[in-house]
Amino acid sequence: MGTTDRAKKLVSMAAELLLIIASYYVCGVIRVFLPQGKRYAFADTLTYGYLAVLYAVVFVVIHDFLGSYDTMKFRGLQGELIRIAFGDLLGCLVMTSVIYIFRLEQFSRLLLIMFLLCSSSVLLVKRILLSRLYMKYSVTKGSDNTLLVGAGPGTARLRQALAEDQSGEIRCLGYVAESPMETMPDYLGGFDRLEGCIRQLDIKKLIAVQEDITPDALRQLVTVGEKNGVEVLLVPSFGPYLSSRSRVDLIGGFRTVRLRLFDTSNILGVRVAVTDMEKTVALVESQLENWRGEYICVANVHTTVTASEDEEYRKVQNGAVMVLPDGGPLSAYSRRHDFEEARRVTGPDLMLRLLAVSPAKGYRHFFYGSTDETLERMRKRLALDYPGLQVCGMVSPPFRALTPEEDNQIVEQINAAKPDFVWVGLGAPKQEIWMNQHQGRVRGLMIGVGAGFDYYAGNIQRAPMWMQKCSLEWLYRLMQDPKRLFKRYLYTNTKFLWDTIFRGK
């Protein structure tokens, strides 16, 4: 969390603390004028003011733990009411415990009820208003670093329009194209500089004008945008006459449509692909040449919770061209958040699907991981199941850290085999870290498949299909290896449910 976000969080916490205390005293004033409260004096309210302070502190601490201050956005009436009610319950328990322990019988129950209702209402209104103000500020005052891609008359007009735009929503930092234009300043280099510019300039949007960019360059642009988590917008040549039910944005007076290879669902900070098996296979095949040297992660609850707690591992996950929802709860989470088409795509299943089409399409496969015995069993079964399959190499690395010389030898061995796919079965998080470290060095598309080698070789029996469909494959694996997996599943599954349901992350 940056300094600005931390400051916003502290201000929000302090505001709720003061609003709760103020609600208490306002209720004390109102009580004096109620028929049921005429026998009470306002001095009683002042006497027990410390109880309101205690309640406010407990409430704010609980909501900090629930993550209520991690965002300024309103997360739905039902969700906010549940969180406020949960804080009310614990705060009320603390207050009533103090009243009982110190025998404060003279404390008014009427005041307590009024205080709870009033403070809850005030906090709900505060969160709604703060969310609306934040959204309005973000739209009118926010500034997205933007890069134009391509060069030509249309791009020049867009560049000029963005320069004259006074809203501050878009901050154009220059353009990338095959060659510079005399009429356009801030040329940053050719297409090979695109990824470097995104990282160095913290680019949030890439915009291209259709008439000034080739179809091949446009496909490359979308691929780079997906890989780096950057929004890609296209100004169609027929922009002024565009009619579409899809989302359309107006940038500098130009109509733009958002381009992407696939949607992603942000789950605890990990950008998980919204996809299914058919779409994934088609996408991998169509992007194979563009994705050489890149990697695909398969994510489950364990890896996602680990990534949420470890920033470096989260960067490794999000550095992949795709993060597939290997775990059923991940695709279920996406469906709950309006991605109805999200389905589970497991690494072992993806491997089998691509192996099945490979003899006809000539794809070459390299297998890295597991033991020599497992790889040998796989080799024999592959020859029987997929006649004509090109297995160009198998390597079982030692169960220790490799020396730089050993690592270079393995990379040379893989590249010499000229694979299209490099299947990595080292287990999480080791396999994701290995693929990230070899990004750009290994010339095939790397895909982490976890226990996929053991499943195929018959070392581990996979869960029945009904358990897979019910997202209970983890339970089947737990029954097979309880000693190793019990602690992991108990912690990560519980934390996933807590963070996604109660904390609303």
C-alpha positions in Angstrom: 0.0 0.0 0.0 1.4 3.4 -1.1 1.8 6.4 1.2 -1.3 8.1 -0.4 -3.5 5.0 0.1 -2.3 4.6 3.7 -3.2 8.3 4.3 -6.7 7.8 2.8 -7.2 4.7 5.0 -6.2 6.6 8.2 -8.5 9.5 7.3 -11.4 7.1 6.7 -10.7 5.3 10.0 -10.5 8.6 11.9 -13.7 9.8 10.3 -15.7 6.8 11.4 -14.2 7.0 14.9 -15.4 10.6 15.3 -18.8 9.9 13.7 -19.5 7.1 16.1 -18.6 9.2 19.1 -20.6 12.1 17.7 -23.6 9.8 17.2 -23.5 8.9 20.9 -23.7 12.5 22.1 -26.4 13.3 19.5 -28.5 10.4 20.8 -27.9 11.6 24.3 -29.4 15.0 23.4 -32.4 13.3 21.5 -33.1 11.1 24.5 -33.7 14.0 26.8 -36.7 15.1 24.7 -38.2 11.7 24.4 -41.1 10.7 26.7 -39.2 7.6 27.8 -36.0 9.5 28.5 -37.3 12.4 30.5 -36.0 11.0 33.8 -32.4 11.0 32.3 -30.2 14.1 32.3 -27.7 14.9 29.6 -25.0 14.7 32.3 -25.5 10.9 32.3 -24.4 10.9 28.6 -21.3 12.8 29.5 -20.5 10.5 32.4 -20.4 7.4 30.3 -18.8 8.9 27.2 -15.8 6.7 27.6 -18.1 3.7 26.7 -18.8 5.2 23.3 -15.0 5.8 22.8 -14.3 2.2 23.7 -17.1 1.0 21.3 -15.7 3.2 18.5 -12.2 1.9 18.9 -13.4 -1.7 18.9 -15.6 -1.1 15.8 -12.8 0.6 13.8 -10.2 -2.1 14.7 -12.7 -4.8 13.7 -13.4 -3.1 10.4 -9.7 -2.6 9.7 -9.3 -6.3 10.2 -12.2 -6.9 7.8 -10.6 -4.7 5.2 -13.4 -2.1 5.2 -10.8 0.7 4.8 -8.7 -0.9 2.1 -10.9 0.7 -0.6 -13.0 3.8 -0.9 -15.6 2.0 -3.1 -19.0 1.0 -1.8 -19.2 -2.8 -2.0 -23.0 -3.2 -2.1 -25.7 -2.5 0.4 -26.0 -6.1 1.7 -22.2 -6.5 2.1 -21.8 -3.2 3.9 -24.7 -3.9 6.2 -23.3 -7.3 7.1 -19.9 -5.8 7.9 -21.4 -2.9 10.0 -23.7 -5.4 11.8 -20.7 -7.6 12.6 -18.8 -4.6 14.0 -21.9 -3.5 16.0 -22.2 -7.0 17.5 -18.6 -7.1 18.8 -18.6 -3.5 19.9 -21.9 -4.0 21.7 -20.5 -7.1 23.4 -17.5 -5.1 24.7 -19.7 -2.3 26.0 -22.2 -4.6 27.7 -19.3 -6.6 29.2 -17.9 -3.4 30.8 -21.4 -2.4 32.0 -21.9 -5.8 33.6 -18.4 -6.1 35.1 -18.4 -2.6 36.7 -22.2 -2.8 37.6 -23.2 0.3 35.6 -26.9 -0.5 36.0 -27.8 3.2 35.6 -26.6 3.2 32.0 -29.7 3.6 29.8 -30.6 0.7 27.6 -32.6 3.2 25.5 -29.4 5.2 24.9 -27.6 2.1 23.9 -30.2 1.0 21.4 -30.5 4.5 19.9 -26.7 4.7 19.7 -26.3 1.5 17.8 -29.0 2.3 15.3 -27.8 5.9 14.8 -24.1 5.1 14.5 -24.9 2.2 12.0 -27.0 4.5 9.8 -24.5 7.3 9.9 -21.7 5.0 8.9 -23.7 3.5 6.1 -24.5 7.0 4.7 -20.8 8.0 5.1 -19.6 5.0 3.1 -22.1 5.7 0.3 -21.2 9.4 0.1 -17.5 8.7 0.3 -17.7 6.1 -2.4 -19.6 8.5 -4.8 -17.1 11.4 -4.1 -14.2 9.0 -4.7 -15.6 7.8 -8.0 -16.4 11.3 -9.1 -12.9 12.4 -8.2 -11.3 9.4 -9.9 -13.2 10.2 -13.2 -12.6 14.0 -13.2 -9.2 14.2 -11.6 -7.5 10.9 -12.2 -4.8 10.7 -14.8 -3.9 7.5 -16.8 -0.5 7.4 -18.4 -1.2 6.6 -22.0 0.9 5.5 -25.0 -0.1 5.8 -28.6 0.8 3.0 -30.9 1.3 3.5 -34.6 1.8 6.7 -36.7 -0.3 8.4 -39.3 -2.8 11.1 -39.9 -5.4 9.6 -37.5 -2.9 9.1 -34.7 -1.6 12.7 -35.2 -5.2 14.1 -34.9 -5.7 12.0 -31.7 -2.4 13.2 -30.3 -3.4 16.8 -30.8 -6.9 16.2 -29.3 -5.3 14.7 -26.2 -2.9 17.6 -25.9 -5.8 20.0 -25.9 -7.9 18.0 -23.5 -8.2 19.9 -20.2 -10.0 17.2 -18.2 -6.7 15.6 -17.1 -8.2 12.1 -17.5 -5.6 11.0 -20.1 -1.9 11.9 -19.9 -0.3 11.0 -23.3 3.4 10.4 -22.8 4.3 9.7 -26.5 4.0 7.1 -29.2 5.7 4.0 -30.5 5.8 3.3 -34.2 8.0 1.8 -36.9 9.3 5.3 -37.7 8.6 8.8 -36.3 6.4 11.5 -37.9 7.7 15.0 -38.2 4.4 16.4 -37.1 4.2 14.3 -33.9 6.6 14.9 -30.9 7.6 12.4 -28.2 8.6 9.5 -30.4 9.8 6.7 -28.1 11.0 4.1 -30.6 9.8 1.1 -32.5 7.5 -1.8 -31.5 10.4 -3.5 -29.8 10.4 -0.7 -27.2 6.7 -1.2 -26.3 7.1 -3.4 -23.3 10.1 -1.4 -22.0 8.0 1.8 -22.2 5.1 0.2 -20.4 7.3 -0.7 -17.4 9.4 2.5 -17.3 6.6 5.0 -17.8 3.9 3.1 -15.8 1.6 3.0 -18.8 -2.1 2.2 -18.0 -3.6 2.6 -21.6 -2.4 1.8 -25.1 -4.4 3.4 -27.9 -4.1 2.7 -31.6 -5.9 4.2 -34.6 -7.1 1.4 -36.9 -6.2 3.2 -40.1 -2.6 3.7 -38.9 -1.7 0.2 -37.7 -1.5 -3.2 -39.5 -3.5 -6.2 -38.4 -0.3 -8.0 -37.3 0.9 -5.0 -35.2 -2.6 -4.8 -33.7 -2.5 -8.5 -32.6 1.0 -7.9 -31.1 -0.4 -4.9 -29.3 -3.2 -6.8 -27.7 -0.9 -9.6 -26.7 1.5 -7.2 -25.0 -1.4 -5.4 -23.3 -2.7 -8.7 -21.9 0.7 -9.8 -20.7 1.3 -6.5 -18.9 -2.2 -5.9 -17.6 -2.6 -2.7 -19.7 -5.9 -1.6 -21.2 -5.8 -1.6 -25.0 -8.1 0.7 -26.9 -8.7 1.0 -30.7 -10.1 4.0 -32.6 -12.0 2.4 -35.5 -11.7 3.9 -38.9 -15.5 4.3 -38.9 -15.4 5.8 -35.4 -17.9 8.7 -36.0 -20.5 6.2 -37.3 -19.8 3.4 -34.8 -22.9 1.8 -33.4 -22.3 -1.0 -30.9 -23.8 -2.6 -27.8 -20.3 -3.3 -26.5 -18.7 -0.8 -24.2 -17.5 2.3 -26.0 -15.3 5.1 -24.5 -14.8 8.6 -25.7 -11.1 9.6 -25.6 -10.2 13.1 -26.8 -13.5 13.3 -28.8 -12.6 10.0 -30.5 -14.7 6.8 -30.1 -12.7 3.9 -28.9 -13.5 0.2 -28.4 -11.6 -1.9 -25.8 -9.6 -4.8 -27.2 -8.5 -7.9 -25.2 -7.8 -11.5 -25.8 -9.8 -12.5 -22.8 -11.3 -11.0 -19.7 -9.6 -11.3 -16.3 -11.1 -11.5 -12.8 -9.1 -10.0 -10.0 -9.0 -12.6 -7.3 -7.0 -11.5 -4.2 -4.7 -9.5 -6.6 -4.2 -12.2 -9.1 -5.5 -11.6 -12.7 -7.2 -14.9 -13.3 -8.4 -15.5 -16.9 -12.2 -15.8 -17.6 -12.2 -18.7 -20.0 -13.2 -22.3 -20.6 -11.3 -25.2 -22.0 -12.4 -24.7 -25.7 -11.5 -21.0 -25.7 -8.2 -21.7 -23.9 -7.1 -24.3 -26.4 -8.1 -22.1 -29.4 -6.3 -19.1 -27.8 -3.1 -21.0 -27.1 -2.9 -22.3 -30.6 -3.6 -18.9 -32.2 -1.1 -17.2 -30.0 1.6 -19.8 -29.9 4.1 -17.9 -32.0 3.5 -14.6 -30.1 3.8 -16.4 -26.7 7.1 -18.3 -27.3 9.3 -17.6 -24.3 6.3 -16.7 -22.2 4.5 -18.9 -19.6 1.0 -19.9 -18.4 0.2 -20.4 -14.8 -2.5 -22.7 -13.4 -3.9 -21.2 -10.2 -5.8 -22.8 -7.4 -6.8 -21.6 -3.9 -3.4 -22.4 -2.5 -1.4 -20.5 -5.0 -3.9 -17.5 -5.0 -3.8 -17.1 -1.3 0.0 -17.5 -1.3 0.2 -14.7 -4.0 -2.1 -12.5 -1.9 0.4 -12.7 1.0 3.6 -12.6 -1.1 4.0 -9.6 -3.4 6.9 -11.2 -5.3 5.0 -14.3 -6.0 2.0 -12.2 -7.0 4.2 -10.5 -9.6 5.3 -13.9 -10.8 1.7 -15.0 -11.3 0.6 -11.8 -13.0 3.7 -11.9 -15.2 2.2 -14.9 -17.1 0.4 -14.4 -20.4 -2.5 -16.3 -18.8 -3.4 -17.4 -15.3 -5.9 -20.3 -15.7 -8.5 -21.1 -13.0 -7.3 -24.6 -12.1 -9.2 -24.5 -8.8 -13.0 -24.7 -9.0 -13.5 -22.0 -6.3 -11.7 -19.5 -8.6 -14.1 -19.9 -11.5 -17.0 -19.9 -9.1 -15.7 -16.6 -7.7 -15.6 -15.1 -11.2 -19.1 -16.3 -12.0 -20.3 -14.6 -8.8 -18.8 -11.4 -10.0 -20.7 -11.3 -13.3 -18.3 -13.4 -15.5 -20.9 -16.1 -16.3 -18.7 -17.8 -18.9 -15.9 -18.6 -16.4 -15.2 -22.3 -16.1 -12.5 -24.4 -14.6 -9.5 -25.2 -16.8 -7.0 -27.6 -15.1 -3.4 -27.9 -16.1 -3.5 -31.7 -16.6 -6.7 -31.5 -18.7 -5.1 -28.7 -20.9 -2.0 -30.8 -21.4 -4.1 -33.8 -22.6 -6.1 -31.7 -25.0 -3.0 -30.2 -26.6 -1.3 -33.6 -26.8 -4.4 -35.0 -28.6 -4.2 -32.4 -31.4 -0.4 -32.4 -31.7 0.2 -35.4 -34.0 -2.0 -33.8 -36.7 -0.5 -30.3 -36.2 3.1 -31.2 -35.6 3.5 -29.6 -32.2 6.7 -30.6 -30.4 6.7 -31.2 -26.6 9.3 -31.0 -23.9 8.7 -32.2 -20.3 10.6 -30.7 -17.4 10.2 -32.0 -13.8 9.3 -35.0 -11.7 11.5 -38.1 -11.5 13.2 -40.2 -14.2 10.9 -43.1 -13.4 7.8 -40.9 -13.8 9.1 -39.5 -17.1 9.8 -43.0 -18.4 6.3 -44.2 -17.6 4.9 -41.1 -19.3 7.1 -41.7 -22.4 5.7 -45.3 -22.8 2.1 -44.2 -22.3 2.4 -41.2 -24.6 3.6 -43.5 -27.4 0.5 -45.7 -26.9 -2.1 -42.9 -26.5 -0.8 -40.5 -29.1 0.9 -42.3 -32.0 3.0 -39.8 -34.0 3.4 -37.4 -31.0 6.7 -35.6 -31.2 8.3 -35.7 -27.7 11.5 -33.8 -28.2 12.9 -34.1 -24.7 12.4 -35.0 -21.0 14.5 -33.8 -18.1 14.2 -34.6 -14.4 16.1 -31.9 -12.6 17.9 -32.7 -9.3 15.9 -32.0 -6.1 18.2 -29.1 -5.1 19.1 -25.6 -6.4 20.8 -25.7 -9.8 24.2 -24.1 -10.3 24.3 -21.4 -13.0 26.2 -23.8 -15.3 23.7 -26.6 -14.8 20.8 -24.2 -15.5 22.4 -22.9 -18.7 22.9 -26.4 -19.9 19.3 -27.3 -19.3 18.2 -24.1 -21.2 20.5 -25.0 -24.1 19.1 -28.6 -24.1 15.5 -27.4 -24.2 16.2 -24.8 -26.9 18.2 -27.2 -29.0 15.1 -29.5 -29.0 13.0 -26.7 -30.6 9.8 -27.4 -28.6 6.5 -25.6 -29.1 5.4 -26.5 -25.6 7.5 -26.9 -22.5 5.4 -28.7 -19.8 6.8 -27.9 -16.3 5.8 -30.2 -13.4 7.8 -28.9 -10.4 4.8 -28.2 -8.2 3.7 -24.8 -6.9 5.2 -22.3 -6.2 8.5 -23.7 -7.5 7.3 -24.2 -11.1 5.9 -20.6 -11.5 9.1 -19.1 -10.1 11.2 -21.3 -12.5 9.1 -20.2 -15.5 9.3 -16.6 -14.5 13.1 -16.8 -14.2 13.4 -18.4 -17.6 11.0 -16.0 -19.4 12.6 -15.1 -22.7 15.3 -17.6 -22.3 13.4 -20.8 -23.1 12.0 -20.5 -26.6 8.9 -22.6 -26.2 5.6 -21.7 -24.4 6.0 -22.9 -20.8 2.9 -24.2 -19.0 3.0 -25.3 -15.3 0.9 -28.4 -14.7 1.6 -29.2 -11.1 0.9 -32.8 -10.4 0.0 -33.4 -14.1 3.0 -35.7 -14.7 2.1 -37.9 -11.7 -1.5 -38.1 -12.8 -0.6 -39.2 -16.3 2.0 -41.6 -15.1 -0.4 -43.2 -12.7 1.5 -42.2 -9.6 -1.5 -40.4 -8.2 -5.1 -41.3 -8.9 -7.3 -38.4 -9.9 -10.6 -37.6 -8.2 -13.8 -39.0 -9.7 -15.5 -36.6 -12.2 -18.4 -35.9 -9.9 -15.9 -34.6 -7.2 -14.1 -32.5 -9.8 -17.4 -30.9 -10.9 -18.3 -30.2 -7.3 -14.9 -28.5 -6.7 -14.0 -31.3 -4.2 -10.8 -32.5 -5.9 -8.8 -30.9 -3.1 -10.7 -33.2 -0.6 -9.8 -36.3 -2.7 -6.1 -35.2 -2.7 -6.3 -34.5 1.0 -7.5 -38.1 1.7 -4.6 -39.4 -0.4 -1.9 -37.4 1.4 -3.4 -36.0 4.6 -0.1 -35.5 6.4 1.3 -33.2 3.8 -1.8 -31.4 2.7 -4.0 -31.0 5.8 -2.2 -27.9 7.2 -2.1 -26.3 3.7 -5.7 -26.8 2.9 -6.9 -25.9 6.4 -5.1 -22.6 6.2 -5.5 -21.6 2.6 -9.1 -22.7 2.1 -10.2 -21.0 5.3 -8.3 -17.8 4.4 -9.7 -17.8 0.8 -13.3 -18.0 2.2 -12.6 -15.3 4.8 -11.0 -12.9 2.3 -13.5 -13.4 -0.5 -16.7 -13.6 1.4 -16.3 -11.7 4.8 -13.6 -9.2 3.8 -15.0 -8.8 0.3 -11.6 -8.6 -1.4 
